[in-house]
Amino acid sequence: MTQSNGAPLAAIAAALQRERRRTGLSLAEVARRAGIAKSTLSQLESGTGNPSVETLWALSVALDVPFAELVQPSRPRVQLIRAGEGPTIAAERADYVATLLASCPPHARRDLYLVSAQPGTARESDPHLPGVIEHVVLGAGRALVGPTEDPAELGPGDYIAYPGDAAHIFKALEADTFAVLVSENG
C-alpha cells in the first residue's frame, strides 16, 4: 500500500502503531501532542489518509522518535535507490519533496534524504527533537537554507549545518533545485 507520491503508507501505519504502543499513549493523546485531529491519526494508523511531511514531523516529535522511523519500510541488506525512486513525502504548503535514502541504523544517529524543491513557498520546518543538527549539500539550483531568521543562499556544492531543533527553512530559488540533507540526532 503506497500513496501516489511514493509515501509508504503501510510502513507509516505500522510504525505509528508500534511507536504509540511503545509510548503507552492513547490515540487521542498522541493526536493532541502532535496538534492533529484524532481522526487523522486513526486514518494514518489504518494505512489510509495522505500524510504531509509536516504531519509526520509533528507525530515524530509527539512520539519522541526520529522522522525516518515513521516512513522507512524494512530494507534489504543491500539498498539501491535510483533517481526518482524511494519513499517520498511531500510538503503541504511548498513544492518540496523529501526522499528518504537511508534511515539511521540501530545505535547510530543520522538519516539521509534527497530533497527536491521548486521556487515558490518555502518549506518552513518547526523545531525537531532536541539536539538535532541538519547538514545540507546543494546539488543543483539555488536555495535559501538554514535558520528561519538567518538562512544562507546556497549554490551547487555549497554546504551548511544548522540546529534542526530550532525553526528553519528550505526555499528553492531556481527550478529543479535538489540537495542532500543529513539529519543528525546529537
ROVO-546037 format. One line per 2 residues: their letters; for each residue x, y, z of N, C-alpha, C. Coordinates in steps of 0.001 Angstrom, whole numbers, plus 500000, padded with zeros to 6 digits. Example, Ala and Ser with C-alpha at 12.3 -4.5 7.8 and 13.67 -1.06 7.14 Angstrom:
BEGIN
as) 513190 494310 507800 512300 495500 507800 513200 496700 507800 | 512850 497750 507080 513670 498940 507140 512900 500030 507870 .
! end
This chain:
BEGIN
mt) 500849 498830 500000 500000 500000 500000 500894 501231 500000 | 500897 501978 498902 501714 503179 498761 500863 504262 498133 .
qs) 500956 505487 498635 500186 506558 498024 500877 506987 496742 | 500170 507776 495942 500661 508115 494608 502005 508832 494619 .
ng) 502352 509561 495671 503644 510251 495670 504764 509387 496239 | 504469 508117 496521 505515 507214 496943 505646 507040 498447 .
ap) 504823 507708 499247 504901 507529 500692 504492 506101 501037 | 505277 505422 501832 504989 504033 502186 503912 503952 503265 .
la) 502648 503997 502866 501558 504065 503832 501542 502882 504783 | 501793 501680 504300 501790 500514 505183 502901 500634 506226 .
ai) 504074 501102 505805 505185 501279 506748 504856 502368 507760 | 504249 503452 507296 503864 504540 508198 502840 504037 509205 .
aa) 501820 503315 508739 500775 502799 509627 501379 501884 510692 | 502223 500960 510260 502837 500021 511208 503728 500757 512205 .
al) 504508 501726 511717 505407 502471 512601 504635 503295 513623 | 503549 503944 513185 502744 504739 514117 502143 503853 515202 .
qr) 501618 502722 514807 501044 501803 515795 502115 501307 516761 | 503264 500899 516208 504364 500378 517032 504847 501437 518027 .
er) 505081 502656 517528 505623 503699 518395 504602 504179 519422 | 503333 504198 519057 502303 504602 520025 502200 503550 521128 .
rr) 502273 502263 520749 502262 501190 521763 503494 501319 522669 | 504643 501610 522053 505882 501752 522829 505744 502832 523898 .
tg) 505111 503948 523540 504972 505056 524486 503853 504831 525492 | 502908 503940 525154 501768 503712 526034 500737 504824 525972 .
ls) 500851 505690 524969 499916 506813 524847 498679 506411 524047 | 497568 507039 524359 496330 506789 523618 496382 507506 522267 .
la) 495518 507080 521372 495381 507735 520072 495101 509225 520277 | 494175 509529 521186 493788 510921 521445 494966 511741 521974 .
ev) 495780 511151 522863 496898 511887 523445 497994 512159 522417 | 498310 511177 521584 499324 511402 520545 498837 512475 519577 .
ar) 497565 512404 519173 496999 513403 518259 497063 514797 518888 | 496723 514888 520170 496761 516187 520864 498189 516728 520882 .
ra) 499152 515900 521242 500548 516342 521315 501085 516761 519951 | 500600 516110 518892 501050 516433 517534 500265 517589 516923 .
gi) 499164 517986 517572 498348 519075 517038 497554 518685 515810 | 497147 517412 515748 496340 516936 514621 495052 516326 515148 .
ak) 494100 516131 514258 492830 515528 514653 493022 514047 514962 | 492292 513566 515961 492338 512144 516314 491951 511291 515110 .
st) 490980 511756 514322 490543 511003 513138 491670 510904 512101 | 492502 511942 511999 493634 511910 511069 494625 510840 511492 .
ls) 494952 510798 512772 495879 509783 513275 495292 508388 513092 | 494008 508246 513354 493350 506946 513169 493454 506486 511717 .
ql) 493222 507408 510779 493341 507069 509355 494768 506661 509016 | 495749 507395 509525 497146 507065 509232 497520 505706 509811 .
es) 497030 505413 511006 497336 504110 511616 496651 502966 510878 | 495583 503273 510148 494900 502213 509382 495423 502144 507946 .
gt) 496403 502988 507617 497016 502933 506291 496286 503727 505231 | 495414 504624 505664 494724 505494 504714 495124 506928 505022 .
gn) 494585 507876 504285 494935 509272 504502 496074 509670 503584 | 496492 510902 503711 497526 511452 502847 498463 512287 503722 .
ps) 499392 511632 504430 500209 512376 505392 501182 513331 504711 | 501246 514536 505235 502231 515514 504757 503492 515378 505604 .
ve) 504565 515967 505135 505807 515946 505899 505605 516660 507232 | 504788 517717 507250 504533 518447 508498 503832 517560 509525 .
tl) 502820 516803 509073 502087 515917 509973 503013 514845 510526 | 503823 514252 509656 504719 513190 510113 505811 513724 511046 .
wa) 506314 514941 510788 507298 515527 511712 506656 515759 513074 | 505427 516298 513075 504732 516549 514344 504532 515245 515106 .
ls) 504174 514180 514390 503994 512882 515046 505323 512331 515557 | 506398 512542 514807 507696 512037 515274 508110 512742 516568 .
va) 507838 514041 516655 508151 514784 517878 507246 514318 519017 | 505946 514150 518741 504994 513706 519772 505356 512322 520306 .
ld) 505883 511468 519435 506243 510103 519826 507705 509972 520249 | 508467 511086 520164 509885 511106 520524 510661 510031 519769 .
vp) 510490 510071 518440 511146 509100 517573 511662 509836 516336 | 512808 509451 515782 513280 510109 514557 512266 509971 513421 .
fa) 512144 511009 512614 511210 511044 511480 511318 509785 510622 | 512536 509370 510340 512745 508218 509449 512115 506940 509986 .
el) 511999 506819 511301 511375 505622 511876 509919 505486 511445 | 509293 506607 511082 507882 506568 510678 507691 506276 509196 .
vq) 508693 506490 508366 508485 506356 506916 509329 505289 506234 | 510294 504729 506932 511205 503778 506299 510638 502362 506383 .
ps) 510306 501760 505233 509916 500352 505268 511143 499502 505575 | 510904 498249 505981 512061 497393 506227 512871 497322 504942 .
rp) 514173 497264 505079 515008 497359 503891 515895 496125 503748 | 516244 495828 502530 517135 494690 502308 518552 495030 502759 .
rv) 519399 494032 502792 520778 494218 503239 521544 495170 502316 | 521381 495019 501011 521970 495950 500046 520826 496824 499556 .
ql) 521008 498115 499603 519933 499025 499224 520403 499926 498097 | 519665 499910 496992 519933 500772 495852 518660 501547 495563 .
ir) 518758 502858 495556 517608 503700 495233 517994 504524 494020 | 517330 504273 492919 517580 505022 491685 516921 506393 491788 .
ag) 517445 507352 491021 516860 508695 490977 515387 508577 490617 | 514542 509267 491354 513107 509246 491110 512384 508121 491832 .
eg) 513110 507291 492553 512502 506202 493310 512716 506442 494800 | 512186 505568 495620 512356 505656 497064 511139 506254 497729 .
pt) 511021 506031 499041 509861 506559 499775 509929 508077 499861 | 508914 508741 499340 508897 510204 499320 507726 510749 500115 .
ia) 507931 511903 500680 506902 512623 501423 506920 514064 500921 | 505746 514561 500527 505636 515930 500016 505203 516877 501131 .
ae) 505646 518116 501028 505218 519155 501966 503805 519607 501606 | 503109 520118 502604 501751 520611 502410 501713 521954 501693 .
ra) 502587 522880 502103 502479 524261 501633 503629 524715 500755 | 504485 523814 500331 505619 524194 499489 505845 523095 498459 .
dy) 506421 523450 497330 506766 522465 496302 508106 521859 496714 | 508038 520920 497671 509204 520354 498354 508913 518882 498592 .
va) 509821 518027 498157 509658 516583 498336 510929 516039 498964 | 510790 515263 500033 511928 514616 500685 511856 513123 500404 .
tl) 512934 512576 499879 513038 511143 499627 514030 510557 500619 | 513556 509640 501455 514431 509018 502433 515380 508075 501707 .
la) 516673 508335 501814 517678 507496 501173 518206 506439 502136 | 518436 506805 503377 518918 505853 504371 518525 506327 505753 .
sc) 517851 505460 506476 517497 505827 507844 518635 505433 508773 | 518563 505946 509939 519581 505704 510937 519511 504250 511403 .
pp) 520584 503502 511227 520568 502128 511717 520575 502113 513244 | 520248 500972 513864 520247 500914 515335 521578 501405 515896 .
ha) 521509 502189 516944 522659 502713 517675 523462 503756 516897 | 522991 504194 515737 523618 505302 515020 522687 506498 515146 .
rr) 523103 507635 514631 522323 508845 514886 522191 509749 513677 | 521818 509199 512502 521639 510066 511348 520693 509436 510333 .
dl) 519990 510300 509590 519131 509905 508477 519559 510719 507272 | 519419 510143 506082 519887 510765 504850 518722 510920 503889 .
yl) 518526 512135 503347 517416 512442 502452 517916 513102 501176 | 517176 512913 500101 517351 513685 498879 516159 514622 498821 .
vs) 516408 515922 498751 515348 516929 498742 515239 517518 497340 | 514022 517557 496806 513735 518202 495521 512764 519337 495786 .
aq) 513040 520504 495248 512179 521653 495530 512096 522567 494312 | 510982 523285 494233 510742 524256 493174 510538 525627 493815 .
pg) 510802 526706 493084 510579 528049 493623 509111 528225 494030 | 508902 529101 494962 507549 529366 495461 507613 529452 496970 .
ta) 506665 528806 497628 506591 528840 499078 507750 528073 499694 | 508341 528654 500715 509443 527987 501430 508908 526825 502239 .
re) 509720 525809 502414 509411 524714 503331 509876 525188 504697 | 508901 525540 505550 509196 526044 506883 509074 524892 507863 .
sd) 510153 524555 508535 510164 523429 509468 510104 523917 510904 | 509214 523299 511668 509190 523537 513102 510401 522843 513704 .
ph) 510784 523228 514917 511918 522566 515556 511691 521059 515682 | 512753 520295 515462 512713 518846 515614 513123 518494 517044 .
lp) 513406 517247 517295 513808 516811 518626 515052 517564 519093 | 515201 517772 520402 516385 518471 520909 517677 517783 520471 .
gv) 518661 518595 520085 519962 518084 519696 520109 517743 518230 | 519031 517839 517439 519129 517518 516016 519919 518601 515293 .
ie) 520846 518169 514448 521598 519081 513580 521332 518629 512155 | 521045 519566 511270 520844 519234 509866 522036 519721 509065 .
hv) 522476 518879 508122 523567 519176 507207 522977 519139 505802 | 523227 520148 505003 522692 520199 503646 523833 520497 502673 .
vl) 523889 519701 501603 524795 519957 500484 523904 520158 499270 | 523977 521337 498647 523147 521608 497483 523762 520960 496248 .
ga) 522953 520204 495515 523424 519515 494320 523210 520306 493050 | 522066 520973 492940 521740 521763 491745 520771 522868 492130 .
gr) 520787 523962 491361 519895 525087 491612 520484 526045 492630 | 519597 526799 493261 519965 527731 494326 518857 527680 495352 .
al) 519217 527894 496625 518211 527845 497679 518649 528646 498884 | 517659 529133 499637 517894 529717 500954 517677 528587 501951 .
vg) 518690 528319 502775 518641 527177 503682 519208 527578 505032 | 518569 527101 506104 519113 527308 507440 518094 527881 508396 .
pt) 518581 528495 509478 517675 529062 510480 516714 530062 509832 | 515467 530017 510236 514437 530884 509660 514846 532352 509708 .
ed) 515472 532755 510797 515855 534161 510972 517067 534564 510135 | 517902 533621 509729 519130 533973 509024 519586 532838 508098 .
pa) 518774 532519 507056 519186 531448 506151 520323 531926 505237 | 521059 530966 504700 522148 531273 503766 521710 530896 502359 .
el) 522166 531672 501369 521902 531317 499981 522971 530326 499544 | 522531 529153 499079 523447 528106 498643 523381 527918 497143 .
gp) 524540 527597 496551 524639 527205 495156 525168 525774 495103 | 525266 525196 493910 525736 523814 493780 527073 523591 494486 .
gd) 527107 522540 495298 528317 522188 496029 528454 522854 497382 | 527633 523882 497678 527708 524558 498971 527146 523661 500071 .
yi) 527701 523818 501270 527320 523032 502440 526950 523972 503572 | 525917 523596 504343 525559 524324 505559 525130 523306 506607 .
ay) 525448 523601 507862 524965 522834 509007 524296 523826 509944 | 523183 523426 510559 522440 524322 511438 521632 523495 512433 .
pg) 521230 524116 513539 520425 523399 514530 519043 523059 513951 | 518726 521780 513938 517400 521349 513476 516364 521448 514573 .
da) 516819 521722 515801 515878 521848 516912 515423 523299 517107 | 515666 524125 516079 515146 525493 516013 514449 525627 514651 .
ah) 513530 526571 514524 512811 526759 513261 513808 527004 512125 | 513539 526375 510970 514446 526512 509827 513667 526378 508524 .
if) 514320 526796 507410 513631 526785 506117 514509 526190 505025 | 513823 525796 503962 514469 525433 502692 513601 526080 501631 .
ka) 514130 527072 500925 513379 527783 499890 514162 527743 498584 | 513612 527017 497599 514250 526944 496283 514171 528309 495608 .
le) 515264 528725 494996 515307 529991 494262 515366 529757 492756 | 515617 528513 492350 515645 528129 490931 514866 526834 490761 .
ad) 514362 526628 489543 513643 525398 489237 514570 524193 489389 | 513975 523076 489762 514681 521796 489855 515877 521835 490811 .
tf) 515711 522531 491916 516736 522561 492948 516694 521236 493703 | 517895 520674 493969 517916 519491 494818 519134 519525 495720 .
av) 519003 518819 496828 520063 518786 497834 520045 517445 498549 | 521146 517148 499195 521215 516017 500116 521161 516608 501508 .
lv) 520261 516076 502349 520091 516531 503711 520394 515368 504656 | 521258 515606 505610 521546 514625 506644 521010 515187 507952 .
se) 520111 514442 508582 519579 514829 509891 520320 514008 510937 | 521069 514695 511780 521909 514049 512783 521289 514271 514157 .
ng) 521013 513194 514853 520435 513286 516193 521563 513276 517200 | 521852 514474 517744 523014 514638 518601 522871 514189 519972 .
! end
